[in-house]
Amino acid sequence: MTEDCAEQSGSAVSAIIVANKAGRPTKYEPEMLDKLLAALADGLTIKQACLACGICENTLATWREKHLELEPRLTEARETARRKALAGIRKAGEDDWRALEAFLRMSFQADYRRDGSNVQVSQTVQAAVVLTEEKRRELQARLARLQSQSPG
């Protein structure tokens, strides 16, 4: 390959790179981020929030890679949704104890988990029967009467 061809080839590659950079404008703007974070804070899932904002999940994944400052903001928005939901459950608990139970299970999972495990308890009891001599004689007499009455 001659030097002229290499220069022309390099120029063509540069032109392609420049052309690709000029693609669709980014939607990564403060208004879009505010809308996305508000949707997450309202309790939408990542997928639902992306749909509500008109972006695909791949776009958000790209933003997360490019803009590291976005990750803590997303986490904060999800935590806001959790706090809102728990506050709602707690308020509902004023009228229904089951809501407070749900609040405890969600807030203190290790202490109030329902993992479907069953607890089985068994115990063997050994007790001595105390029989007075008088009661023993009475039972023996009853046994003798029953045996004499039985056919055979």
N, C-alpha and C positions, 0 to 999 in steps of 0.2 A: 504494500500500500504506500502511495506517495505521501509526501508531507501535505500537499494541497488537499488530498482526499481525507486525511486525518483531521485537518482543520475544518473541512466542510462537514465531516461526520460529527465532530465535536459541536459545531454550531447547530446542527440538526437536533442533537440530544438536548442542548441548552434550550432550544426553541420549544421542544416537547415539554420539558420541565416547567418552563415559564407558562406554557399553555395550560398545563395541568393545575398550576397554582391559581390560575384565573377562574377555576370552576365555580360552582354554586357558592354564593356568600354564606358564611356561617350564621347559625341562629344563636350562637353563644353570645347573648347580649344580656345586660342586667334585667330587662323586663322579662325575658324568657326564663332566666334563672329564678326570678321572684315568683313567677307563675308555677314553675316546677316545684320549688321549695314549699309554696303554699299548698299545693296539691298533696304533697307528701305529709305536711303538717296536719292536713285534714284527714289523714288516714288512708289515702290511696296507696296501693302498692307501687313499686317502681314502674312496672309495666303500665298500670292504669294512669299514673302521673305522666308518663311519656306520651301516651295516647291523648290525654287531655291537652297536652302542650303542642301536639302535632309533630313530635319527633319520634324516631324509632329508638329502641333500646340500644342498638349498636352505636347510634350517635352519642347517647349518654355515656356509653362505655368509652368511646373515644375521648369525650370531654374529661372523664375521670382520669384517663391516662395523661392527657395534655395539661390539665389544670388541677394540680394536686390540692390546691386550696378548696376545691369543690367538695372533696370527700367529707371533711368535718361538718360542712354546712348541710350535706345530705343526712348525715348521722344525726345532727341536731334537729332537723325537720322531722325525722322518723321518731325521735325521742319526744318531741312535742306532741305528735299524734298519740303516742303511748300515754303520756301524761293526761291528755284530754280524755282518752278512753277510760283510764282508770278513775279520773275525777267523775265521769259520768256514771260509772258503775258504783262508785262510792255514794254518790247522790241518790241513785236508785236504791241503795241499801237502807236508806231511811224508811222506805216503805216495804222492802222485801229482803229478808235475811239472806236469800240465795245470791243476791247481788254482792253482798259483803263477802260471802263465801268465795265467789268468783274473784273478787278483788284480792282476797288473801292468797288464793291459788296462783294468781298471775303475778302478784307483787313479791311473794315470798315462796317461790316455786320449790325450793329445797325442803321447806317446812310443811307445805300443804299440797304436795303433789298427789295426783291420782294416777298411778301407773298401772292400774288394773291388777296389781298383785293382791293375792288373798292371803290373809294371815290365818293359820289354823293353829289352834291351841288344844292340846289334849293333856290329861293328867290322870294318873292312876291313883285311886284312893284305896288305902287299906285301913280298915277299921275293925277293931275287935268288938265282938258282940258280947255284951255283959248280960248274963242270965242268972237270975236268982235261983236258989235251990227249989223254992216253992214253984216258980214258973216252969222249971225243968220238969218237975214231977207232973204238973198239970199237962204239959205238952206230951209227955210219955203216955199218960192215961188216954189222952185224946187219940194218939196214934194207935194204941192198942184197941180202942173202940172201933176206929175206922178199919183196922185190919180184920177184926172179927166180923164186921158187917159185910166186907167185900166177898163176893162169891169166888169160890175157888179154892 
